[in-house]
Each structure stands twice: as C-alpha cells, then as structure tokens.
Amino acid sequence: MEISSIFFILAVIVMTGMYLYAPFTMRARRTRINETHEVSALKAERDRVINSLQELDFDFNLGKIPAGEYPDQRAALLQKGADILRRLDELAPVASSGSNAEARIEKATAAGRADAGAQTPTLADSDDDLESMIAARRKEHKSKSAGFCPKCGKPVLVSDKFCPSCGKALN
C-alpha cells in the first residue's frame, strides 16, 4: 500500500469523525444561545421593574397614589425585581457585593431617581439659580442658531455656509 493511500484513508476517517461529532457541538451552541436569550429577557424585565419603581415613587411624591396603596405596590414591585435578580444570578452568577436582591433593586431605583433629579430643577432652587440656568441655556441656544434663511425661511445654524433646505449661500 502506498503512503498516499494511507493519507487518503486517514483523511476520510477524520472527516467522518468530524461529521459525526458536529451535532454534539450544535446542541451545545443552541443551549448557550437559549441561555443568552433568557438572560437578555430577564435583564429587560429587570429594567422595566426599575422604571416602574421610579414611576411609582414619582407618582407618590406628586400625590397621585394614596398613601395606603403605595407601600403594597412598592413591596410587590420590589419582590418581582428580587425574583428576577435571583433568576439572573442562577443563569449568570455575578460577584455581588454581599447585598441581597431587594437591596440591589433599591440601589438601582435610587440611582435612577438621582439621575432624574439632576436633570430637572427642584422647587427648593432659588430664583437666582433658575435665572442663571435660563441665561446659560439661552446663551447655548444662541450659539447654535443663526436665524432663518432669507430665501425659504427655514432655520439655519451658525456653522452653515449654505441653507440646508434650498441651498442659498449665507453671508
């Protein structure tokens, strides 16, 4: 038997082995993909619960939710969020900082409230602070807008050399 025929037989055996082993690798890939989809769905649900908690707190502070119903609704949302975090930890364990799931939901909700509070002024702000914020906003707005096109009347920016709508040359 020649050496080329031995290599050919070995190549056929290796290819047959790869063909027979392929379904086992596909099954493992499908399992990982399904876990990834489930983790993604759980993370989306976690974000929805956190948003619901933030909205509930906001509505309670505005007086839209009676004081008797608020603790029950908040506790139900916290429990739902804690269950989601436990399932997430089972699928993809994360090194937690020693806190339980409900505390993690509370922390995420508080962080969202802090972000939302930074964007809107509170009633406790003085008139001078509000006036300075308005002046800064107007200054920022003026630096962007250059007025309107003399031909078509559409708004143009300071950086525009030509009108974006009609193409007329600007100064």
Buried (B, 14 or more C-beta within 10 A) or exposed (E): EEEEEEEEEEEEEEEEEEEEEEEEEEEEEEEEEEEEEBBEEBEEBBBEBBEBBBEBBBEBEEEEBEEEEBEEBBEEBBBBBBBBBEBBEEEEEEEEEEEEBBBBBBEBBEEBBEEEEEEEEEEEEEEEEEEEEEEEEEEEEEEEEBEEBEEEEEBBEEEEEEBEEEEEEBE
